[in-house]
Amino acid sequence: MDCARSIELLSDYDAGLLGDDDKLFVITHLSTCSDCDGVFRDLKLIVQTAFAMRSENGIAYPDEESLWQRLSASRVVH
C-alpha cells in the first residue's frame, strides 16, 4: 500500500481537485486501508469544525493551504 501518496492527496481529493487516475487511487486505497481512511475522516472533521468556527465566530484562520502543509508534514504514516 502507498499510504504516503494517499495522505498527500487527501486534501485535494476532499476538495474535488484530483484527476481521474489520482481520484481512483485514493478511493481504492481508502477502501482497503483503515489507517488512511481514519486520517481522511479526521481531516474531514477538522475541515468541518474549522469552517463552522470561522462562520460562527467570524474568526480569520491561517491560510488553509499552509495549514494542510503543516499537518501533512507532521503526520507520520505507519
C-alpha positions as CSV (number, residue, x, y, z in Angstrom):
1,M,0.0,0.0,0.0
2,D,1.1,3.5,-0.7
3,C,0.0,5.4,2.4
4,A,2.3,8.3,1.9
5,R,0.9,9.0,-1.6
6,S,-2.7,8.6,-0.3
7,I,-2.1,11.0,2.6
8,E,-0.5,13.5,0.2
9,L,-3.6,13.5,-2.0
10,L,-6.3,13.6,0.7
11,S,-6.8,17.4,0.8
12,D,-7.1,17.7,-3.0
13,Y,-9.4,14.6,-3.0
14,D,-11.7,16.2,-0.4
15,A,-11.8,19.4,-2.4
16,G,-12.6,17.6,-5.7
17,L,-9.4,18.7,-7.3
18,L,-7.9,15.4,-8.4
19,G,-7.7,14.0,-11.9
20,D,-9.4,10.7,-12.6
21,D,-6.4,8.5,-12.0
22,D,-5.5,10.0,-8.7
23,K,-9.1,10.1,-7.6
24,L,-9.4,6.3,-8.3
25,F,-6.2,5.6,-6.5
26,V,-7.4,7.4,-3.4
27,I,-10.9,5.8,-3.5
28,T,-9.3,2.4,-3.9
29,H,-6.7,3.0,-1.2
30,L,-9.2,4.3,1.4
31,S,-11.4,1.3,0.8
32,T,-8.5,-1.1,1.7
33,C,-6.5,0.9,4.3
34,S,-8.3,1.6,7.6
35,D,-5.4,3.8,8.8
36,C,-5.7,6.2,5.8
37,D,-9.4,6.1,5.9
38,G,-9.2,7.2,9.6
39,V,-6.9,10.0,8.6
40,F,-9.4,11.1,5.9
41,R,-12.3,11.0,8.4
42,D,-10.2,13.1,10.8
43,L,-9.3,15.5,8.0
44,K,-13.0,16.0,7.1
45,L,-13.9,16.6,10.8
46,I,-11.1,19.2,11.1
47,V,-12.2,21.0,8.0
48,Q,-15.9,21.0,9.0
49,T,-15.0,22.2,12.5
50,A,-12.8,25.0,11.3
51,F,-15.4,26.1,8.8
52,A,-18.1,26.1,11.4
53,M,-16.0,28.0,13.9
54,R,-15.0,30.5,11.2
55,S,-18.6,31.0,10.1
56,E,-20.0,31.3,13.7
57,N,-17.3,33.5,15.1
58,G,-16.1,35.4,12.1
59,I,-12.5,34.4,13.0
60,A,-9.9,34.6,10.3
61,Y,-7.8,31.4,10.4
62,P,-4.4,30.9,8.7
63,D,-4.4,30.2,5.0
64,E,-5.8,26.7,4.6
65,E,-3.1,25.5,2.2
66,S,-0.4,26.4,4.7
67,L,-2.3,24.7,7.5
68,W,-2.6,21.5,5.5
69,Q,1.0,21.6,4.5
70,R,2.0,21.8,8.2
71,L,-0.4,19.0,9.1
72,S,0.9,16.8,6.3
73,A,4.5,17.4,7.3
74,S,3.8,16.5,10.9
75,R,1.7,13.3,10.1
76,V,3.7,10.1,10.4
77,V,2.4,7.3,8.3
78,H,2.9,3.7,9.6
